[in-house]
Amino acid sequence: MPKPSVSRMVHYVSYGTPGGEYGSECRAAVIAGVPKKATRARPATTVDLVVLNPGGLFFNQVCRQDEETKAGGTWHWPEIVED
């Protein structure tokens, strides 16, 4: 698994709307910050993101990584797409 670093592109998973009108979706995001030293409050797999939404930018600090369930409000490495 790659190590998170500033300027890397990742996927942010949106929450969707509470009423279900819009589901959870992957959005492009850029890592804007990584912790210098992991702590209990800020594990090494958390990053600060700039999320690129169709309606504008969203800034998310201390966003946790989730490669397995890809739950809303988390980030993961982009999947490899085959032609």
Sequence and secondary structure as in RCSB ss.txt:
>XXXX:A:sequence
MPKPSVSRMVHYVSYGTPGGEYGSECRAAVIAGVPKKATRARPATTVDLVVLNPGGLFFNQVCRQDEETKAGGTW
HWPEIVED
>XXXX:A:secstr
     TT EEEEE    TTSSS   EEEEEEEE  SS  SSS TTEEEEEEEETTEEEEEEEEEB SSS  TT E
E       
